[in-house]
């Protein structure tokens, strides 16, 4: 190759490179600085690689000048950290730290990654809108100030936007550092809420609520909507001091909220409307107050709520086509503290919602599982396929309000309203229960329910309460460790509070550790036709209880099992009675010829539930009868065939429940 040809080819090559990189210059007019280029762009330009041919350089120059093919142009220029194409897709914002300048830069940057340089950005002038295809990254400490009350946000995303990420910002609302003011005298004020707190949101990912409630779309307009947000991620952000919510995401398919820290907001930490394929993982949420709606003093706050937009009288939604139910959402490994007046975690009408490995402290209700509409106006959306596994749901005596760790309530027992498929397993539940009518876990209008492997510690009133209608539940392998006596002077391990309940209770441990009494380990009413609960033989009961199983005769199908509670070989003669071998028998006492009192170590649920079986020792034809029975023993009479009392040895097995 001649020197002349090589020189010409290199000029063409460098020209192509210049064309490929020309886009970087225009970014400066929107407050961006070009990313620093590496000192050594490619080895091949200045001959450190193989000898180049003229044809090679001609083709390479043409490829470098090709801006249409992402595999060519800037995509061909490499360095140790990637390609120039990657650098051109990343902009470092160094412009004015105000709303107008940032918004202009975001509009120009659509489809790119924008890295914000450290500093404090004041958005007094408005709410910046993030466009589709844009990723915002805070480089270092980037503080966003949104001092405006009312309908303002740190960042907002328009309905139907796609492929957006917001990463690493410190977003501060008008009540940063102080928290949203409590209601004066505890009386919530709708005028203050509407003027100052409502729509005041850290990151507002807008959808159906915004279109109906803020833009005022009619019923026909709402029914005609087809836009759905897709692939939106919020991570590593700190959000504090907003009147309504830290993060709202509405009508998005594939949403992620990961490792965010949210505190001192007025109602919600994170609220999800109509999210399909969502994950809220590793977030910390603290101090939500004063809340809005609900009954004083329990105004509604939500650490993380997975819900849908209910239909309204002006925009009904009978087919769930406007406000779709949230579906396939993981709420995992989050920590919620200080949602004292209502719920730490929640779903309204969710489907395939999984609460896994979360820690909640001090909330009125730790996990609420509720309907998302119960009529043709709102839309009928009972909760379906809900999982609560491995959570720690903690309430201390010093916490101001107490109800249930988990409430699972559907609106009715018909096919279109009943909740279905609920798993509550391997949770640690401490301190929950409610004086009037709830247990640490309360379930109503559900079918196919599994509760297993949970530890209930220091519950109030009951560990589990089943209300209204519950079909086909199992309560197995749980530990009920102490139930505090309520103001109504009752304490139950499991309270079946309705005749319309069917299921199985077996393999559990019920322990009264420090209360003066426990009303019953298990309490059952007389079942309605087609219902009833079976209490299995492998439950264990410890401590003072008025009854292990209260009204046990009401078990489904009657007491079809009898648990062996004692057996013994007893020698009886004129000198007395001797327990020669046995288990479960405290004492045996001869009280007369052919009369012996047998006292059990453990009392049964009633005198009528003691069922002894006696076998003669020695083959004599004798008649055995029970003179009297008590919860803890029997008096046995032995006679010959002429009904004469006789002393004789025998074997006894005592069955009961």
Protein Blocks (a to p, Z undefined) as FASTA:
>chain_A
ZZklmmmmmmmmmmmmmmmmmmmmmmmmnopacddddfblbfklnopaccddfklmmmmm
mmmmpmkbmkgmjllpccfklcfklmmmpccdfbdcdfklmmmmmmmmgoiacdddeddd
dfklbccdddehiacddehjaddddfbgcjddfbdcdehiahiadehiacddfkgokapa
ddehhiacfklmmmmmgopafbdcddfkmmmmmnopafklmmmpcbdcehiadehiaceh
iakbmbdcehiehiadehiacehifkbmbdcehiahiadehiacehiaebeehjdfbdcd
dfbdcddddddfklgcfkopmmgcdehiadehiacehilklcfbdcehiahiacehiace
hiablbdcddebjbfknopaddehiadehiacdddfklmbdcbfbdcddfbfbfklpceh
iadehiacehiacfklpcfbdcehiehiadehiacehiehiabdcehiaehiadehiace
hjaddfkopacfbdcfbfbbcdddehiacddfkbcbdfbfbdcddddehiacdddfkbcc
edjdfbfbghkllpghijfbccdfbdcdddddfkbccdfbdehiabdcdfbehiacdddf
bdcfbfklpccddddehhiacddddfbdcfkbccdddddfkopacddddddddddZZ
